């Protein structure tokens, strides 16, 4: 009864809810790739992945032309076997974003089926460490926002009991970044965490200067200071600053995380379930980080990541960037600064398929 009978995919464009800019790009739109898998007993699982402006049609093509036909006739309960089979057929295009995103869309659908068949929510079936997860805000910290706006948003998050706020860095002059951080720190005091994110905009020399300029204001971490390929640069920076270095949103394989952890180049792991290839490899990275005594604070996808962070003991924070409200019937619950992982069977996202069809890309 758990045999897969149909597997389909579609692409929908979801407009951003607010202007989002960082040191290297703007969030243009969320190209959302959805996969729906149905089994012989009529159970249906829905999974997804995303890009932020380009590449969605390439992911869709890989799914429709190569991966989805391989699922029909397979047992949906065999999560690892399915992931490994699809990965094996794409070895010529790994490691890379297009393949990982396609695998993620399938894998999250398979996990949705797995949870529904078990009658359990994702956070429990994936580990069940706790249901409540602290939240930090990114929406009030984009690079184009002025200092007054940064302060206002940080104070609002603090008043709401949130754990922290993220401020984008990477202004033309390092003193501008330092002044923005100084203003927020002086406004909120020492208790609120302030995360900083350079979005891979720095060289090793500028990253060293940036870290030195930000250190007096006690940032909780410095995220993606340099391109993700620069393992040695991140290791050098981590040895040179007391600010924890956070990486992971631009990594697409388990081995990349292993190399960073073994080199001491990552103090916080920000593994993204879509970009790593789904829930199956996400959990492996999280447990590997746990073996290095490193916490996991995933990038984006709060509607999915709240359940994964709740599943593992080293899950620390969920990043608040709402993006699915236009295509779901409900949204992530946040109370007194903590997010609640959905308790319904499945991955916890209540899709509005009519709203998705209205945004469908032919």
PEDA-V575911 format. One record per pair of residues at least 12 apart in sequence whose C-alpha atoms are under 6 Angstrom apart, sorted by the first residue. I is the first residue (numbers start at 1). J is the second residue. Records with the same first field share a line. If there is no record, write none. Layout:
I->J + J
This chain:
1->40 + 41
2->39 + 40 + 75 + 76
3->39 + 40 + 73 + 74 + 75
4->38 + 39 + 72 + 73 + 74
5->38 + 39 + 40 + 72
6->37 + 38 + 72
7->36 + 37 + 68
8->35 + 36
9->34 + 35
10->33 + 34
11->32 + 33 + 360 + 361
12->31 + 32 + 359 + 360 + 361
13->30 + 31 + 359
14->29 + 30
15->29
16->29
20->142
21->142 + 143
22->143
23->170
27->52
28->53
29->52 + 53
30->51 + 52
31->50 + 51 + 56
32->49 + 50
33->48 + 49 + 50
34->47 + 48
35->47 + 105
45->109 + 112 + 113
46->109
47->105 + 108 + 109
48->105
49->101 + 105 + 274
59->98 + 102
100->275 + 276 + 277
101->274 + 275 + 277
103->277
104->274 + 277 + 278
107->278
108->278
112->346 + 347
115->345 + 346
116->345 + 346
119->345
120->345
121->343 + 344 + 345 + 346
122->307 + 346 + 347
123->307 + 308 + 310 + 311
126->311
127->311 + 312
128->311
129->310 + 311 + 312 + 313
130->310
131->310 + 340 + 341
132->338 + 339 + 340
133->338 + 339
134->317 + 338
135->162 + 163 + 317 + 318 + 337 + 338
136->162 + 163 + 164 + 165 + 319 + 320
137->165 + 320
138->165 + 166 + 320
140->153
141->166 + 167 + 168
142->168
143->168
147->180
151->184
161->336 + 337
162->337
164->192 + 193 + 194
165->194
166->194 + 195 + 196
167->196
168->196 + 197
169->197 + 198
170->198
178->213 + 214
193->220
194->219 + 220
195->219 + 220 + 221
196->222 + 223
197->222 + 223
198->224 + 225
199->224
200->224 + 225 + 226 + 227
201->226
202->225 + 226
204->233
221->243 + 244 + 245
222->245 + 246
223->245 + 246 + 247
224->247
234->265
235->264 + 265
238->265
244->267
245->266 + 267
246->266 + 267 + 268 + 269
247->269 + 270
248->269 + 270 + 271
249->270 + 271 + 272 + 299
252->275 + 276
253->276
268->294 + 295
269->296
270->296 + 297 + 298 + 299
271->298
272->298 + 299
290->314
295->314 + 315
296->314 + 315 + 316
297->316 + 317
300->319
303->332
306->341
307->341
327->352 + 355 + 356
328->350 + 351 + 352
329->350 + 352
